[in-house]
Amino acid sequence: MAFTTSKVPPTVVAKMAKSEEGDMGDEPKKQSREEFKKMKELEEMRKAGTAPAMKDEEGRDINPHIPQYIMDAPWYFGTLHPTLSHQRVQEEQKKIFSKMGNWYNKGIKTGEMATKYRKGACENCGAVTHKKKDCLERPRKIGAKFTGEDIAPDEHLQPDLDFDYDGKRDRWNGFDTTDYNQKVSKEYAKLEEAKRIIKEQELEAKLKDGDTEALKKTAEESEDEDEDKYADDVSMPGQKFETKQRITVRNLRIREDTAKYLHNLDTNSAYYDPKTRSMRENPFQNTGQKLSELPYAGDNFVRFSGDASGLAKQQMFAWQSYEKGVDINLQADPTKLELLKREYTDKESEFKSKQKDSILDKYGGEEHLESLPKQLLMAQSEEYVEYSRHGKVIKGQEKAIIKSRYEEDVLINNHSSVWGSYWKAGVWGFKCCHSTVKESYCVGEAGKRIAAESDSIGLMKQVARQEQTEEPQKSLVQLHQEKNSF
């Protein structure tokens, strides 16, 4: 930072010069060499930190490393002290935005309702918020301006909000917390009250029975209700699918087992995800080994082979049952879970069949459910079957190969052959009539005769044209005389 020199406006300098009683020391004058040297030394001391920094008009420190051209204020700014206010946004230039709490009023459709016509209001309905050309009511035979009756209420004018960049993109701006308090908080309070009542009833029943051990257990559970549940206190992880329950147990690998990423160290082998500790593909895929002989064939093989899919379905059924209030565990009670699932599937199938029968009895239409196969309905199929001379199927259940992308065997304009069945002299045509015009009408054998005659006539004309253009062959004497003449 260089030292500051006050730039006084010219009008102030003129007034100071004309004033006889004014202090001439305030007028800017040329510095001497010693004063300039002292100011440079003071500047170096401020940069080194041995001298206090310069203060602005508000008492804030000015950074001594700021360049001189930034420190100097223009003369029209009208300052007589060191300042950086000319580098900041001025108060009159600041744009005032709407506050984050301001929002449009919802649910308000009408404003005040007047009893008599007001000057400048709508001549049709009497509302003061719009004019006659903007009125949306049915045009009256005699407007409210002349009758003074049935004045329409004023529309509610929404405030003109102008938000800044963050305010325009705030997704929660205008959110009403009263809706949350009325719906969610009240529902949670009702649930807590119901739990408290049920707990009191259970305690009263245990007191009547005299079961002291159960009372001690309930007291201990109530004390530990708000504490974190760690691995020693919770059930087996993965058996009770509850989002509110905090489980700190990781899906750790047994230390004696080989890690998945160590089965095949090739960089192009199956991908191992370290975050989920999963390797879905087979790491021995390109080695030629059998799947039955592999120590590990990937998570997908383990998951979708054998009874793994059935076990996963049972686990899903256990989770769904636990959410509906049935406390069941796959590892603890596998037989109970299997019987419960069979009972559920039987009841579900029975319910669906009863529902189907009731709908058919009420509305009918059972005959439409027993439809014929698609091949018989359409009287054709896309299946290609090839037989030998003895009736044996050589190729079957294979679709016929599509030969062309255009429609085949389409005959137009009385033609008995398709376009492109005849070709002559580089031109395509119809074989039935030898016509080379695609949209022509077929005339059968007559067309062939006409085409043959036209070809013969054309050939004769071509021969005559060649005879006319050809010159008689000259002898050797004539050729020698022509050569010597040049």
C-alpha positions as CSV (number, residue, x, y, z in Angstrom):
1,M,0.0,0.0,0.0
2,A,1.3,3.4,-0.8
3,F,0.6,6.5,1.4
4,T,-2.6,8.3,0.8
5,T,-2.9,11.8,-0.5
6,S,-6.2,13.6,-0.1
7,K,-7.9,14.5,-3.3
8,V,-10.0,17.6,-2.5
9,P,-12.7,18.7,-4.9
10,P,-11.9,21.9,-6.9
11,T,-14.7,23.9,-5.4
12,V,-13.4,23.2,-1.9
13,V,-9.9,24.2,-3.0
14,A,-11.2,27.5,-4.4
15,K,-13.1,28.2,-1.2
16,M,-10.1,27.5,0.9
17,A,-7.9,29.8,-1.3
18,K,-10.4,32.7,-1.2
19,S,-11.0,32.3,2.6
20,E,-8.8,34.7,4.5
21,E,-9.5,33.2,7.9
22,G,-9.2,29.6,6.7
23,D,-6.3,27.4,7.8
24,M,-3.8,27.2,5.0
25,G,-2.4,24.0,6.5
26,D,-5.5,22.1,5.3
27,E,-4.8,23.0,1.7
28,P,-2.9,20.3,-0.1
29,K,0.6,21.4,-0.9
30,K,3.6,19.8,-2.4
31,Q,5.6,17.5,0.0
32,S,9.2,17.9,0.7
33,R,11.8,15.2,0.2
34,E,12.1,14.5,3.9
35,E,8.3,14.3,4.3
36,F,8.1,11.9,1.4
37,K,10.9,9.8,2.9
38,K,9.1,9.6,6.3
39,M,5.9,8.5,4.7
40,K,7.7,5.8,2.8
41,E,9.3,4.6,6.0
42,L,5.9,4.6,7.7
43,E,4.5,2.6,4.8
44,E,7.2,-0.1,5.1
45,M,6.7,-0.3,8.9
46,R,3.0,-0.8,8.4
47,K,3.7,-3.6,5.9
48,A,6.1,-5.2,8.3
49,G,3.6,-4.9,11.2
50,T,5.7,-2.8,13.5
51,A,3.4,0.2,13.1
52,P,-0.4,0.2,13.5
53,A,-2.5,0.1,10.4
54,M,-4.3,3.1,9.0
55,K,-8.0,3.5,10.1
56,D,-10.9,4.6,7.9
57,E,-13.8,6.8,8.9
58,E,-15.6,3.9,10.5
59,G,-12.6,2.8,12.6
60,R,-11.7,-0.3,10.6
61,D,-8.2,-1.2,9.7
62,I,-7.0,-0.7,6.1
63,N,-4.8,-3.4,4.7
64,P,-1.3,-1.8,4.1
65,H,-0.7,-4.1,1.1
66,I,-3.6,-2.5,-0.9
67,P,-2.2,-0.7,-4.0
68,Q,-2.2,3.1,-4.2
69,Y,-4.6,3.3,-7.2
70,I,-7.2,1.4,-5.1
71,M,-6.7,3.5,-2.0
72,D,-7.1,6.9,-3.7
73,A,-10.6,8.0,-3.9
74,P,-11.7,10.2,-6.9
75,W,-11.9,13.9,-6.3
76,Y,-15.7,14.0,-6.9
77,F,-16.2,11.5,-4.1
78,G,-15.7,14.3,-1.6
79,T,-13.6,12.7,1.1
80,L,-10.9,14.3,3.2
81,H,-9.8,11.1,5.1
82,P,-8.4,7.7,4.2
83,T,-11.3,5.5,3.2
84,L,-12.2,2.5,1.1
85,S,-15.9,3.3,0.9
86,H,-15.6,4.2,-2.8
87,Q,-14.7,0.6,-3.6
88,R,-17.8,-0.8,-1.8
89,V,-21.4,-0.8,-3.1
90,Q,-23.1,2.4,-2.2
91,E,-26.3,2.4,-0.1
92,E,-28.3,4.1,-2.9
93,Q,-27.2,1.4,-5.4
94,K,-28.1,-1.6,-3.2
95,K,-31.2,-3.5,-4.4
96,I,-33.7,-4.4,-1.7
97,F,-35.0,-7.9,-2.0
98,S,-38.0,-9.5,-0.3
99,K,-37.3,-11.3,3.0
100,M,-37.4,-15.1,3.2
101,G,-40.4,-15.1,5.4
102,N,-42.6,-13.1,3.0
103,W,-44.9,-15.2,0.7
104,Y,-48.1,-15.0,-1.1
105,N,-51.3,-15.2,0.9
106,K,-53.1,-18.5,0.3
107,G,-56.8,-19.2,0.6
108,I,-57.8,-15.5,0.3
109,K,-60.1,-15.0,-2.7
110,T,-61.9,-11.7,-2.1
111,G,-61.0,-8.5,-0.3
112,E,-63.3,-5.7,1.1
113,M,-66.9,-5.3,-0.1
114,A,-68.2,-1.8,-0.6
115,T,-71.8,-0.7,-0.2
116,K,-71.7,2.1,-2.8
117,Y,-69.9,2.8,-6.0
118,R,-66.4,4.4,-5.6
119,K,-64.7,6.7,-8.0
120,G,-62.3,4.9,-10.4
121,A,-63.9,1.5,-9.8
122,C,-65.1,-0.9,-12.5
123,E,-68.2,0.5,-14.2
124,N,-69.7,-3.0,-14.6
125,C,-69.3,-4.7,-11.2
126,G,-68.0,-1.9,-8.9
127,A,-64.8,-3.6,-7.8
128,V,-61.9,-1.1,-7.4
129,T,-59.2,-3.6,-8.3
130,H,-59.8,-3.6,-12.0
131,K,-61.3,-1.6,-14.9
132,K,-64.3,-2.4,-17.1
133,K,-62.2,-3.8,-19.9
134,D,-60.6,-6.3,-17.5
135,C,-63.8,-7.3,-15.8
136,L,-64.6,-11.0,-15.8
137,E,-68.2,-10.8,-14.7
138,R,-71.1,-11.0,-17.1
139,P,-71.8,-7.6,-18.6
140,R,-74.8,-6.0,-16.8
141,K,-77.6,-4.3,-18.6
142,I,-77.1,-1.3,-16.3
143,G,-73.6,-1.2,-14.6
144,A,-72.9,-0.7,-10.9
145,K,-71.8,2.8,-11.7
146,F,-75.3,3.9,-12.4
147,T,-77.3,1.6,-10.1
148,G,-75.0,1.7,-7.1
149,E,-76.3,-1.8,-6.1
150,D,-74.8,-5.3,-5.9
151,I,-71.2,-4.0,-5.7
152,A,-68.8,-6.9,-6.3
153,P,-66.1,-7.5,-3.6
154,D,-62.5,-6.5,-4.4
155,E,-60.1,-9.1,-5.5
156,H,-57.2,-9.8,-3.2
157,L,-54.0,-8.4,-4.7
158,Q,-51.0,-10.6,-4.0
159,P,-47.8,-8.8,-3.0
160,D,-45.1,-8.3,-5.6
161,L,-42.2,-10.3,-4.2
162,D,-38.7,-9.9,-5.6
163,F,-36.3,-12.5,-4.2
164,D,-32.6,-12.9,-4.6
165,Y,-30.9,-15.9,-6.2
166,D,-31.2,-18.1,-3.1
167,G,-34.7,-17.0,-2.3
168,K,-36.0,-18.0,-5.8
169,R,-34.5,-21.4,-5.4
170,D,-35.5,-22.1,-1.8
171,R,-37.8,-25.1,-1.9
172,W,-39.1,-24.5,1.7
173,N,-39.9,-20.8,1.2
174,G,-43.6,-20.3,2.0
175,F,-43.9,-23.6,3.9
176,D,-46.6,-23.5,6.6
177,T,-45.5,-25.3,9.8
178,T,-49.0,-25.3,11.2
179,D,-50.0,-28.1,8.7
180,Y,-47.2,-30.3,10.0
181,N,-48.1,-29.6,13.6
182,Q,-51.8,-30.3,13.0
183,K,-51.3,-33.6,11.1
184,V,-48.0,-35.2,12.1
185,S,-47.5,-34.0,15.6
186,K,-51.1,-34.7,16.7
187,E,-50.9,-38.2,15.2
188,Y,-47.7,-38.9,17.0
189,A,-49.1,-37.6,20.3
190,K,-52.1,-39.9,19.9
191,L,-49.9,-42.9,19.3
192,E,-47.8,-42.1,22.3
193,E,-50.9,-41.8,24.4
194,A,-52.2,-45.1,23.2
195,K,-48.9,-46.8,24.0
196,R,-49.0,-45.3,27.5
197,I,-52.5,-46.5,28.1
198,I,-51.6,-50.0,27.0
199,K,-48.5,-50.1,29.2
200,E,-50.6,-49.0,32.2
201,Q,-53.1,-51.7,31.6
202,E,-50.3,-54.3,31.3
203,L,-48.8,-53.1,34.6
204,E,-52.2,-53.2,36.4
205,A,-52.8,-56.8,35.2
206,K,-49.3,-57.9,36.4
207,L,-49.9,-56.2,39.8
208,K,-53.1,-58.1,40.2
209,D,-51.4,-61.4,39.3
210,G,-48.5,-60.6,41.6
211,D,-45.8,-61.2,39.0
212,T,-42.8,-59.2,40.5
213,E,-40.2,-60.5,38.0
214,A,-42.3,-59.2,35.0
215,L,-42.5,-55.8,36.8
216,K,-38.8,-55.7,37.2
217,K,-38.3,-56.5,33.5
218,T,-40.7,-53.8,32.3
219,A,-39.0,-51.3,34.6
220,E,-35.6,-52.1,33.1
221,E,-37.0,-51.9,29.5
222,S,-38.4,-48.5,30.2
223,E,-35.0,-47.3,31.5
224,D,-33.1,-48.6,28.4
225,E,-35.8,-47.5,25.9
226,D,-34.0,-44.3,24.8
227,E,-30.5,-45.8,24.8
228,D,-28.6,-47.1,21.8
229,K,-28.9,-50.8,21.1
230,Y,-25.6,-52.5,20.4
231,A,-24.8,-55.9,19.0
232,D,-25.1,-57.7,22.4
233,D,-28.6,-56.5,23.0
234,V,-30.3,-56.7,19.6
235,S,-31.5,-59.7,17.8
236,M,-29.7,-61.3,14.8
237,P,-29.1,-58.5,12.2
238,G,-31.1,-58.8,9.0
239,Q,-34.0,-60.7,10.6
240,K,-36.2,-57.9,11.7
241,F,-36.5,-55.2,9.0
242,E,-37.2,-52.1,11.1
243,T,-35.9,-48.7,10.0
244,K,-36.1,-47.2,13.4
245,Q,-33.9,-49.8,15.0
246,R,-30.2,-48.8,15.2
247,I,-27.8,-51.7,14.5
248,T,-24.0,-51.3,14.6
249,V,-23.1,-54.8,13.4
250,R,-21.3,-55.0,10.0
251,N,-21.6,-57.9,7.6
252,L,-18.1,-59.0,8.4
253,R,-16.2,-61.9,6.8
254,I,-14.9,-64.9,8.8
255,R,-11.2,-64.4,9.1
256,E,-10.4,-68.0,8.0
257,D,-12.3,-67.7,4.7
258,T,-10.4,-66.4,1.6
259,A,-11.4,-62.9,0.6
260,K,-13.4,-62.7,-2.7
261,Y,-10.9,-60.4,-4.4
262,L,-8.0,-62.9,-3.7
263,H,-9.6,-65.8,-5.8
264,N,-8.4,-64.3,-9.0
265,L,-5.8,-61.5,-9.1
266,D,-6.3,-60.8,-12.8
267,T,-7.2,-57.1,-13.4
268,N,-9.8,-58.1,-16.0
269,S,-11.6,-60.6,-13.8
270,A,-14.9,-59.9,-11.9
271,Y,-15.3,-56.5,-10.3
272,Y,-15.2,-56.3,-6.5
273,D,-17.2,-53.5,-4.8
274,P,-15.3,-52.7,-1.5
275,K,-18.2,-50.6,-0.1
276,T,-20.8,-53.5,-0.1
277,R,-18.2,-56.3,-0.1
278,S,-19.8,-57.9,-3.1
279,M,-18.5,-59.6,-6.3
280,R,-21.5,-60.4,-8.4
281,E,-19.7,-62.1,-11.4
282,N,-17.8,-65.3,-11.4
283,P,-14.0,-64.6,-10.9
284,F,-13.2,-68.0,-12.6
285,Q,-15.3,-67.3,-15.6
286,N,-12.6,-67.6,-18.3
287,T,-10.5,-70.4,-16.7
288,G,-12.5,-73.3,-18.0
289,Q,-13.3,-74.8,-14.6
290,K,-16.7,-76.3,-13.8
291,L,-19.0,-74.5,-11.5
292,S,-19.4,-77.5,-9.2
293,E,-15.6,-77.6,-8.6
294,L,-15.2,-73.9,-7.9
295,P,-14.7,-72.7,-4.3
296,Y,-16.5,-69.4,-5.1
297,A,-18.6,-68.6,-8.2
298,G,-19.8,-65.1,-7.5
299,D,-22.7,-63.7,-5.5
300,N,-25.2,-64.1,-8.3
301,F,-24.5,-67.8,-8.5
302,V,-24.9,-68.2,-4.8
303,R,-28.0,-66.1,-4.8
304,F,-29.9,-67.7,-7.7
305,S,-28.9,-71.4,-7.5
306,G,-30.3,-74.1,-5.3
307,D,-32.6,-73.1,-2.5
308,A,-31.2,-69.5,-2.3
309,S,-34.2,-68.0,-4.1
310,G,-36.7,-69.8,-1.9
311,L,-34.8,-68.7,1.2
312,A,-34.9,-65.1,0.0
313,K,-38.6,-65.3,-0.5
314,Q,-39.1,-66.7,3.0
315,Q,-36.9,-63.9,4.4
316,M,-39.1,-61.3,2.6
317,F,-42.2,-63.0,4.0
318,A,-40.8,-62.9,7.5
319,W,-40.1,-59.1,7.1
320,Q,-43.6,-58.5,5.8
321,S,-45.1,-60.5,8.7
322,Y,-43.0,-58.6,11.2
323,E,-44.3,-55.3,9.8
324,K,-47.9,-56.5,10.3
325,G,-47.3,-57.5,13.9
326,V,-46.3,-61.2,13.7
327,D,-43.0,-61.7,15.5
328,I,-41.3,-64.5,13.6
329,N,-37.6,-65.3,12.9
330,L,-36.2,-67.3,10.0
331,Q,-33.3,-68.7,11.9
332,A,-35.1,-69.3,15.2
333,D,-38.4,-70.8,13.8
334,P,-37.9,-72.0,10.2
335,T,-40.6,-74.7,10.5
336,K,-43.1,-72.2,11.9
337,L,-42.3,-69.7,9.1
338,E,-42.8,-72.4,6.5
339,L,-46.1,-73.5,7.8
340,L,-47.3,-69.9,8.1
341,K,-46.2,-69.2,4.5
342,R,-48.1,-72.3,3.2
343,E,-51.2,-71.3,5.1
344,Y,-50.9,-67.7,3.7
345,T,-50.5,-68.9,0.1
346,D,-53.4,-71.3,0.4
347,K,-55.7,-68.6,1.8
348,E,-54.5,-66.2,-0.9
349,S,-55.2,-68.5,-3.8
350,E,-58.5,-69.5,-2.3
351,F,-59.5,-65.8,-1.9
352,K,-58.5,-65.0,-5.5
353,S,-60.5,-68.0,-6.9
354,K,-63.5,-67.0,-4.8
355,Q,-63.2,-63.4,-6.0
356,K,-62.9,-64.5,-9.6
357,D,-66.0,-66.8,-9.3
358,S,-68.0,-64.1,-7.7
359,I,-67.2,-61.7,-10.5
360,L,-68.1,-64.3,-13.1
361,D,-71.4,-65.1,-11.4
362,K,-72.3,-61.5,-11.2
363,Y,-71.2,-60.3,-14.6
364,G,-70.8,-63.5,-16.6
365,G,-68.3,-63.9,-19.5
366,E,-66.7,-67.2,-18.5
367,E,-66.8,-68.4,-22.1
368,H,-64.3,-65.6,-23.1
369,L,-61.7,-67.0,-20.7
370,E,-61.5,-70.3,-22.5
371,S,-60.2,-69.1,-25.8
372,L,-58.7,-71.1,-28.6
373,P,-54.9,-71.0,-29.3
374,K,-53.6,-68.0,-31.3
375,Q,-52.7,-70.2,-34.3
376,L,-56.3,-71.3,-34.6
377,L,-57.8,-67.9,-34.1
378,M,-55.6,-66.2,-36.7
379,A,-55.6,-69.3,-39.1
380,Q,-51.9,-68.7,-39.6
381,S,-48.7,-68.7,-37.7
382,E,-45.1,-67.4,-38.0
383,E,-43.6,-70.8,-37.0
384,Y,-41.5,-72.5,-39.7
385,V,-41.4,-76.3,-39.7
386,E,-39.6,-78.4,-42.2
387,Y,-40.4,-82.1,-42.7
388,S,-38.5,-85.0,-44.4
389,R,-40.1,-87.4,-47.0
390,H,-41.0,-89.7,-44.1
391,G,-42.8,-87.0,-42.2
392,K,-40.1,-86.4,-39.6
393,V,-39.5,-82.8,-38.5
394,I,-36.1,-81.7,-39.6
395,K,-36.4,-78.0,-38.4
396,G,-39.1,-76.8,-36.1
397,Q,-40.0,-74.0,-33.8
398,E,-37.9,-71.6,-35.8
399,K,-39.0,-68.4,-37.4
400,A,-38.7,-68.1,-41.2
401,I,-35.9,-65.7,-42.3
402,I,-37.1,-62.4,-43.7
403,K,-35.9,-62.1,-47.3
404,S,-36.9,-58.6,-48.0
405,R,-38.1,-55.5,-46.2
406,Y,-40.7,-54.9,-49.0
407,E,-44.0,-56.6,-49.4
408,E,-43.8,-59.8,-51.4
409,D,-46.2,-61.2,-54.1
410,V,-48.2,-58.0,-54.5
411,L,-49.8,-57.9,-58.0
412,I,-51.1,-54.6,-59.3
413,N,-52.9,-53.4,-62.4
414,N,-53.9,-56.8,-63.7
415,H,-50.3,-58.0,-63.8
416,S,-49.7,-61.7,-63.2
417,S,-46.1,-61.2,-62.2
418,V,-44.4,-58.8,-59.8
419,W,-42.3,-55.7,-60.7
420,G,-38.7,-56.7,-61.3
421,S,-39.4,-60.1,-62.8
422,Y,-38.2,-58.9,-66.3
423,W,-35.0,-57.2,-67.2
424,K,-33.6,-56.1,-70.5
425,A,-31.0,-53.6,-71.5
426,G,-30.5,-52.3,-67.9
427,V,-34.2,-51.7,-67.4
428,W,-36.6,-53.6,-65.0
429,G,-40.1,-54.5,-65.9
430,F,-43.0,-57.0,-65.8
431,K,-42.4,-60.5,-67.1
432,C,-46.1,-61.0,-68.1
433,C,-46.2,-58.2,-70.7
434,H,-42.6,-57.0,-71.0
435,S,-43.6,-53.5,-69.9
436,T,-40.9,-51.4,-68.4
437,V,-43.3,-48.7,-66.9
438,K,-44.0,-49.5,-63.2
439,E,-47.6,-48.1,-63.1
440,S,-48.7,-49.5,-66.5
441,Y,-51.7,-51.7,-67.1
442,C,-51.0,-55.3,-68.2
443,V,-52.1,-56.2,-71.7
444,G,-50.7,-59.8,-71.7
445,E,-49.3,-61.3,-74.9
446,A,-50.1,-58.2,-76.9
447,G,-47.7,-56.3,-74.9
448,K,-45.0,-58.8,-75.6
449,R,-45.6,-58.5,-79.4
450,I,-45.6,-54.7,-79.2
451,A,-42.4,-54.8,-77.3
452,A,-40.8,-57.2,-79.8
453,E,-41.9,-55.0,-82.8
454,S,-40.6,-51.9,-81.2
455,D,-37.3,-53.6,-80.6
456,S,-37.1,-54.7,-84.3
457,I,-38.1,-51.3,-85.5
458,G,-35.6,-49.6,-83.3
459,L,-32.9,-52.0,-84.5
460,M,-33.7,-51.3,-88.2
461,K,-33.5,-47.5,-87.5
462,Q,-30.2,-47.9,-85.8
463,V,-28.8,-49.9,-88.8
464,A,-30.0,-47.3,-91.3
465,R,-28.5,-44.6,-89.2
466,Q,-25.2,-46.3,-89.2
467,E,-25.3,-46.9,-93.0
468,Q,-26.0,-43.2,-93.5
469,T,-23.2,-42.1,-91.2
470,E,-20.6,-44.6,-92.5
471,E,-18.4,-43.5,-95.5
472,P,-17.4,-46.0,-98.3
473,Q,-14.0,-47.6,-97.7
474,K,-11.2,-45.8,-99.6
475,S,-8.4,-47.6,-101.6
476,L,-4.7,-47.3,-100.8
477,V,-4.1,-45.0,-103.8
478,Q,-6.8,-42.6,-102.6
479,L,-5.3,-42.5,-99.2
480,H,-1.8,-41.9,-100.6
481,Q,-3.1,-39.0,-102.7
482,E,-4.9,-37.4,-99.8
483,K,-1.7,-37.6,-97.7
484,N,0.5,-36.0,-100.4
485,S,-2.0,-33.2,-101.0
486,F,-1.4,-31.9,-97.4
